[in-house]
């Protein structure tokens, strides 16, 4: 049995992979026989194969900035993701490439040369492979360290990360190469071909290239919990944030912390089960008076959870994410479920719905709610209905469904506040 770590390309997003790898190591899952990568993933894979420790990997990434990548910073405003996945490459870059053969990335070449230690790479028992693409044929090339000449490892690292049209093409023995992401940004198949039977995959694009591997046996397929933004953002603060997010995401993926976007110490909470059962009962009541098998409340939870797999825990944490957004939580802090619920309850306690519009008017005019109230006000209204209903003889089902997210937040707070009641 051989374990492989597969790292996707993604430019500056690569710092996220270091945080994810840190979580793997802390959880005793950082031992690999094979590492493969494309573009920046190949550089990270190479550093791991060289035996670099977590502290050195973090320090390497935190020393990076625009000045270590570009001699003159180009205009990257048109690029929002890996160019291999874009339908439209910016025209300005095509013009620049034709005249200048890409941006001047001499600082990046120097940066990589300063990191690379071929002796450590070849002394390591860990195998290493990468993907690049020939130009102009666009034929893929998958190559391992055993197939590379030792003196050309640097050239192959430049070939896999020749991010056309931003970076210039790389030349090896008279053949031109461009970024491996133009064929396979996540070289899973290469790892299997190299002998891997168990894989850990860190992919920035939610498995667009290898969707069948996301839930395959012997594969831990991981994607970030949040958007990492532009793929050429080398601002040190952003790189540091990505490392922290990658680390927390890794802990959640490995079952050491709970949460979807935000992170919690608890893996679950009894209030999540109470939420699910309450909504099931409400769907049952709804179904007794409506034709069909619609389950509006559980369906709303399912939409919040996607693209993750639905579960009681995932549903609870999806609503917690909404509460964290409302209360101003940060995504690099680890919280306790009850602390956030208590903060939300205290924030909403006694909040007036509106000083200018009557409740009756609002209840009969949904668009007016949108104009009159912010999210906190709507959540506060629903929370009050559980204990001091303003319309005791009125069915508020339509209102609940219209503001379903606010209703779910209010219900979870209410269930927490009454968790010890019989």
C-alpha positions as CSV (number, residue, x, y, z in Angstrom):
1,X,0.0,0.0,0.0
2,X,1.4,3.4,-1.0
3,X,0.0,6.8,0.1
4,X,0.1,9.8,-2.2
5,X,-0.5,13.5,-1.7
6,X,-1.8,15.2,-4.9
7,X,-1.7,19.0,-5.0
8,X,-3.5,21.1,-7.6
9,X,-2.3,24.2,-9.4
10,X,-3.7,27.6,-8.4
11,X,-1.0,30.3,-8.2
12,X,-0.9,32.2,-5.0
13,X,-3.6,29.9,-3.6
14,X,-0.8,27.4,-3.0
15,X,-0.2,28.7,0.5
16,X,-3.5,27.2,1.5
17,X,-2.0,23.7,0.8
18,X,0.7,24.3,3.4
19,X,-1.9,24.9,6.0
20,X,-3.8,21.8,4.9
21,X,-0.5,19.7,5.0
22,X,0.2,21.1,8.5
23,X,-3.2,19.7,9.7
24,X,-2.4,16.3,8.1
25,X,1.0,16.2,9.9
26,X,-0.5,17.2,13.3
27,X,-3.2,14.5,12.9
28,X,-0.6,11.8,12.1
29,X,-1.5,11.6,8.4
30,X,1.4,13.5,6.9
31,X,3.5,10.5,5.8
32,X,3.5,9.9,2.0
33,X,5.3,7.6,-0.4
34,X,4.4,9.8,-3.4
35,X,3.7,13.4,-4.0
36,X,2.4,14.8,-7.3
37,X,1.4,18.3,-8.3
38,X,0.7,20.7,-11.1
39,X,2.0,24.3,-11.3
40,X,2.3,25.7,-7.8
41,X,1.2,22.4,-6.5
42,X,4.3,20.9,-8.0
43,X,6.5,23.3,-6.2
44,X,4.8,22.5,-2.9
45,X,5.1,18.8,-3.7
46,X,8.8,19.2,-4.5
47,X,9.4,21.0,-1.2
48,X,7.6,18.3,0.7
49,X,9.5,15.6,-1.1
50,X,12.7,17.4,-0.2
51,X,11.8,16.9,3.5
52,X,11.1,20.5,4.4
53,X,9.4,20.8,7.8
54,X,6.2,22.7,8.3
55,X,7.9,25.7,9.9
56,X,10.2,26.0,6.8
57,X,7.3,25.6,4.4
58,X,5.3,28.3,6.2
59,X,8.3,30.6,6.4
60,X,9.0,30.1,2.6
61,X,5.5,31.2,1.7
62,X,5.4,34.1,4.1
63,X,8.6,35.5,2.6
64,X,6.8,35.6,-0.8
65,X,5.3,38.8,-2.3
66,X,4.8,40.5,-5.6
67,X,8.4,41.6,-5.8
68,X,9.5,37.9,-5.5
69,X,7.3,37.0,-8.5
70,X,7.4,39.9,-11.0
71,X,10.1,42.3,-12.0
72,X,7.3,44.7,-12.9
73,X,3.8,44.0,-11.6
74,X,1.4,43.4,-14.5
75,X,-2.2,44.3,-14.6
76,X,-4.0,41.2,-13.3
77,X,-7.4,42.7,-12.8
78,X,-9.0,40.5,-15.5
79,X,-7.8,37.3,-13.9
80,X,-10.0,35.9,-11.1
81,X,-9.0,32.2,-11.2
82,X,-6.6,29.7,-12.7
83,X,-6.4,30.6,-16.4
84,X,-6.6,26.9,-17.3
85,X,-10.3,27.0,-16.2
86,X,-11.2,30.4,-17.7
87,X,-13.3,30.7,-20.8
88,X,-11.9,34.1,-21.6
89,X,-8.2,35.0,-21.2
90,X,-7.7,38.8,-21.0
91,X,-7.0,40.3,-24.4
92,X,-4.4,42.7,-22.9
93,X,-2.3,39.7,-21.8
94,X,-2.4,38.1,-25.3
95,X,-1.1,41.4,-26.7
96,X,1.6,41.5,-23.9
97,X,2.6,37.9,-24.5
98,X,3.0,38.4,-28.3
99,X,5.2,41.4,-27.8
100,X,7.1,40.4,-24.6
101,X,6.7,36.6,-24.4
102,X,5.0,37.0,-21.0
103,X,5.8,39.0,-17.9
104,X,9.3,39.3,-16.5
105,X,9.2,36.7,-13.7
106,X,13.0,36.6,-13.1
107,X,12.4,37.2,-9.4
108,X,10.2,34.0,-9.2
109,X,12.9,32.0,-11.0
110,X,15.5,33.3,-8.4
111,X,13.0,32.5,-5.6
112,X,12.6,28.9,-6.7
113,X,16.3,28.4,-7.3
114,X,16.9,29.5,-3.7
115,X,14.5,26.9,-2.4
116,X,15.4,24.0,-4.6
117,X,17.8,21.4,-3.2
118,X,18.2,18.6,-5.8
119,X,20.4,16.6,-3.5
120,X,17.7,16.4,-0.8
121,X,15.1,15.6,-3.4
122,X,17.0,12.7,-4.8
123,X,18.0,11.4,-1.4
124,X,14.4,11.3,-0.3
125,X,12.5,8.0,-0.4
126,X,9.4,10.0,-1.4
127,X,8.7,9.8,-5.1
128,X,7.8,13.1,-6.9
129,X,5.9,13.8,-10.1
130,X,4.4,16.7,-12.0
131,X,2.4,17.5,-15.1
132,X,3.2,20.0,-17.9
133,X,2.0,20.5,-21.4
134,X,4.0,20.7,-24.7
135,X,3.6,23.7,-26.9
136,X,2.2,24.0,-29.6
137,X,1.0,20.4,-29.7
138,X,-0.7,20.7,-26.3
139,X,0.3,17.1,-25.5
140,X,0.5,16.4,-21.8
141,X,3.8,15.3,-20.2
142,X,3.8,13.5,-16.8
143,X,7.2,13.1,-15.5
144,X,8.7,11.8,-12.2
145,X,12.0,12.6,-10.5
146,X,13.4,9.3,-11.7
147,X,12.8,10.3,-15.3
148,X,14.2,13.8,-14.9
149,X,17.9,14.7,-15.2
150,X,18.9,16.0,-11.9
151,X,20.2,19.2,-13.4
152,X,16.8,19.8,-15.1
153,X,14.5,19.7,-12.0
154,X,14.4,23.4,-11.9
155,X,13.5,23.6,-15.6
156,X,10.6,21.1,-15.1
157,X,9.3,23.1,-12.2
158,X,9.3,26.2,-14.4
159,X,7.6,24.2,-17.2
160,X,4.7,23.0,-15.0
161,X,4.1,26.6,-13.8
162,X,4.5,28.4,-17.1
163,X,1.2,30.0,-16.6
164,X,0.5,31.3,-20.1
165,X,0.0,34.1,-20.9
166,X,1.2,35.6,-17.6
167,X,4.4,33.6,-17.3
168,X,6.6,32.9,-20.3
169,X,6.8,29.4,-21.7
170,X,9.6,27.2,-20.5
171,X,12.1,25.5,-22.8
172,X,13.7,22.1,-22.2
173,X,15.9,20.5,-24.8
174,X,14.4,22.7,-27.5
175,X,10.8,21.9,-26.6
176,X,8.5,24.6,-25.3
177,X,6.2,23.9,-22.4
178,X,3.2,25.6,-20.7
179,X,1.4,25.2,-17.4
180,X,0.3,21.6,-16.7
181,X,-3.1,23.0,-15.7
182,X,-4.0,23.2,-19.4
183,X,-4.3,19.4,-19.3
184,X,-4.6,18.2,-15.7
185,X,-4.5,20.6,-12.8
186,X,-4.9,17.8,-10.3
187,X,-2.6,14.8,-11.3
188,X,-4.5,12.1,-9.5
189,X,-4.0,9.6,-12.4
190,X,-0.3,10.2,-12.4
191,X,-0.1,9.3,-8.7
192,X,-2.0,6.1,-9.3
193,X,0.3,5.3,-12.2
194,X,3.2,5.8,-9.9
195,X,1.8,3.1,-7.6
196,X,-0.5,5.0,-5.2
197,X,-3.3,3.0,-3.6
198,X,-4.5,5.6,-1.1
199,X,-4.7,9.3,-2.0
200,X,-5.1,12.6,-0.3
201,X,-6.1,15.3,-2.8
202,X,-6.1,19.0,-2.3
203,X,-8.0,20.6,-5.2
204,X,-9.0,24.2,-5.5
205,X,-11.8,23.6,-8.0
206,X,-14.1,21.1,-6.3
207,X,-13.1,18.2,-8.4
208,X,-14.0,19.6,-11.8
209,X,-11.3,17.5,-13.4
210,X,-11.8,14.3,-11.3
211,X,-15.4,14.4,-10.0
212,X,-15.5,10.6,-9.7
213,X,-12.7,10.7,-7.2
214,X,-14.4,12.9,-4.7
215,X,-16.2,10.1,-2.9
216,X,-14.1,7.1,-4.1
217,X,-12.8,4.5,-1.7
218,X,-9.2,5.1,-0.4
219,X,-9.4,8.8,-1.5
220,X,-9.6,11.8,0.8
221,X,-10.6,14.5,-1.6
222,X,-10.5,18.0,-0.1
223,X,-11.5,21.5,-1.4
224,X,-11.4,24.8,0.4
225,X,-14.4,25.8,2.5
226,X,-14.3,29.4,1.1
227,X,-13.3,31.2,-2.0
228,X,-9.6,32.0,-1.9
229,X,-10.0,34.8,-4.4
230,X,-7.7,35.9,-7.2
231,X,-5.0,33.4,-8.1
232,X,-2.2,35.9,-8.4
233,X,-2.6,37.7,-5.0
234,X,0.8,37.5,-3.4
235,X,0.0,40.0,-0.6
236,X,1.7,38.5,2.5
237,X,-1.4,39.0,4.7
238,X,-3.5,37.1,2.2
239,X,-1.0,34.3,2.0
240,X,-1.0,34.1,5.8
241,X,-4.8,34.0,5.9
242,X,-4.8,31.2,3.3
243,X,-2.4,29.1,5.4
244,X,-4.6,29.6,8.5
245,X,-7.8,28.7,6.5
246,X,-6.1,25.6,5.0
247,X,-5.0,24.5,8.5
248,X,-8.5,24.9,10.0
249,X,-10.2,23.3,6.9
250,X,-7.8,20.4,7.3
251,X,-8.7,19.9,10.9
252,X,-12.4,19.9,10.0
253,X,-11.8,17.5,7.1
254,X,-10.0,15.1,9.4
255,X,-12.7,15.2,12.1
256,X,-10.8,17.1,14.7
257,X,-12.9,20.3,14.5
258,X,-16.5,21.0,13.5
259,X,-18.0,23.5,11.1
260,X,-18.4,24.3,7.4
261,X,-17.1,27.8,6.7
262,X,-16.5,28.8,10.3
263,X,-14.7,26.5,12.8
264,X,-15.9,25.1,16.1
265,X,-14.4,23.0,18.8
266,X,-17.5,20.7,18.8
267,X,-18.1,18.1,16.1
268,X,-21.9,18.4,16.7
269,X,-24.3,19.6,19.3
270,X,-27.7,18.3,20.6
271,X,-29.3,21.6,19.5
272,X,-28.6,20.5,15.9
273,X,-30.7,17.4,16.4
274,X,-33.5,19.5,17.9
275,X,-33.4,21.8,14.9
276,X,-33.7,18.9,12.5
277,X,-36.5,17.2,14.3
278,X,-38.4,20.4,14.7
279,X,-38.2,21.1,11.0
280,X,-39.2,17.6,10.1
281,X,-42.4,18.0,12.2
282,X,-43.1,21.3,10.5
283,X,-42.7,19.7,7.1
284,X,-45.0,16.9,8.2
285,X,-47.7,19.4,9.3
286,X,-47.3,21.2,5.9
287,X,-47.6,17.9,4.0
288,X,-50.9,17.1,5.8
289,X,-52.5,20.0,4.1
290,X,-50.7,20.2,0.8
291,X,-50.5,17.8,-2.1
292,X,-47.2,16.3,-3.2
293,X,-44.1,15.5,-1.2
294,X,-42.6,18.9,-0.8
295,X,-40.6,19.4,2.4
296,X,-39.9,23.2,2.4
297,X,-38.0,23.4,5.7
298,X,-35.6,20.5,5.2
299,X,-35.2,21.4,1.6
300,X,-34.0,24.9,2.7
301,X,-31.5,23.3,5.0
302,X,-30.2,21.1,2.2
303,X,-29.7,24.1,0.0
304,X,-27.6,25.8,2.7
305,X,-25.5,22.7,3.2
306,X,-24.7,22.1,-0.5
307,X,-22.2,21.3,-2.0
308,X,-21.4,19.3,1.2
309,X,-23.3,16.1,1.9
310,X,-26.4,16.6,4.0
311,X,-26.4,15.5,7.6
312,X,-27.8,16.7,10.9
313,X,-24.4,18.1,11.8
314,X,-23.8,19.8,8.4
315,X,-27.3,21.3,8.6
316,X,-26.6,22.7,12.1
317,X,-23.3,24.2,11.1
318,X,-24.8,25.7,8.0
319,X,-27.2,27.7,10.2
320,X,-24.3,28.5,12.5
321,X,-22.4,30.0,9.5
322,X,-25.4,32.4,9.0
323,X,-25.2,33.3,12.7
324,X,-21.5,33.8,12.5
325,X,-21.9,36.1,9.5
326,X,-24.6,38.1,11.4
327,X,-22.5,38.4,14.6
328,X,-19.3,39.3,12.9
329,X,-17.2,36.2,13.6
330,X,-13.8,35.7,11.9
331,X,-13.0,32.7,9.9
332,X,-9.6,32.1,11.4
333,X,-10.9,31.8,15.0
334,X,-12.2,28.5,16.6
335,X,-15.5,29.0,18.4
336,X,-17.8,27.1,20.7
337,X,-21.3,26.6,19.4
338,X,-23.0,27.8,22.5
339,X,-20.9,30.9,22.7
340,X,-22.0,32.0,19.3
341,X,-25.6,31.2,20.0
342,X,-25.5,33.1,23.3
343,X,-23.9,36.1,21.5
344,X,-26.6,36.1,18.9
345,X,-29.4,35.8,21.5
346,X,-27.9,38.7,23.5
347,X,-27.5,40.8,20.4
348,X,-31.2,40.4,19.4
349,X,-32.7,40.5,22.8
350,X,-35.2,43.4,23.0
351,X,-34.4,44.6,19.5
352,X,-37.3,46.7,18.1
353,X,-38.7,45.6,14.8
354,X,-39.2,49.0,13.4
355,X,-40.0,52.5,14.7
356,X,-41.8,53.7,11.6
357,X,-44.0,50.7,10.4
358,X,-46.6,48.7,12.2
359,X,-46.2,44.9,12.4
360,X,-49.5,44.4,10.7
361,X,-48.3,46.4,7.7
362,X,-45.1,44.4,7.5
363,X,-46.8,41.1,7.8
364,X,-49.0,41.8,4.9
365,X,-46.4,43.3,2.7
366,X,-43.3,41.1,2.2
367,X,-41.4,43.6,-0.1
368,X,-41.8,46.2,2.6
369,X,-39.8,44.0,5.0
370,X,-36.9,44.1,2.6
371,X,-37.0,47.9,2.5
372,X,-37.6,48.4,6.2
373,X,-35.6,45.8,8.0
374,X,-32.1,44.4,8.1
375,X,-31.4,40.7,8.7
376,X,-31.0,41.2,12.4
377,X,-34.5,42.8,12.7
378,X,-36.1,39.9,10.8
379,X,-34.4,37.3,13.0
380,X,-35.4,39.3,16.1
381,X,-39.0,39.3,14.9
382,X,-39.1,35.5,14.4
383,X,-37.4,34.9,17.7
384,X,-40.0,37.0,19.5
385,X,-42.9,35.0,17.9
386,X,-41.8,31.8,19.8
387,X,-42.5,33.4,23.2
388,X,-44.6,36.6,22.6
389,X,-46.3,36.2,19.3
390,X,-47.5,39.4,17.7
391,X,-50.0,37.5,15.6
392,X,-51.2,34.5,17.7
393,X,-54.1,33.7,15.4
394,X,-52.1,34.1,12.1
395,X,-50.3,31.3,10.2
396,X,-46.9,32.7,9.5
397,X,-45.8,29.8,7.4
398,X,-45.5,31.9,4.2
399,X,-43.5,34.5,6.1
400,X,-41.2,31.8,7.4
401,X,-40.6,30.4,4.0
402,X,-40.1,33.9,2.4
403,X,-37.4,34.7,5.0
404,X,-36.2,31.1,5.5
405,X,-32.6,31.8,6.5
406,X,-33.7,34.3,9.1
407,X,-36.3,31.9,10.4
408,X,-33.7,29.1,10.7
409,X,-31.4,31.3,12.7
410,X,-34.2,32.4,15.0
411,X,-35.3,28.8,15.5
412,X,-31.8,27.6,16.4
413,X,-31.3,30.4,18.9
414,X,-34.7,29.6,20.4
415,X,-33.9,25.9,20.7
416,X,-30.6,26.8,22.4
417,X,-32.3,29.2,24.8
418,X,-34.8,26.5,25.8
419,X,-32.5,23.5,25.7
420,X,-33.1,22.7,29.3
421,X,-36.8,23.1,29.3
422,X,-39.0,20.0,29.5
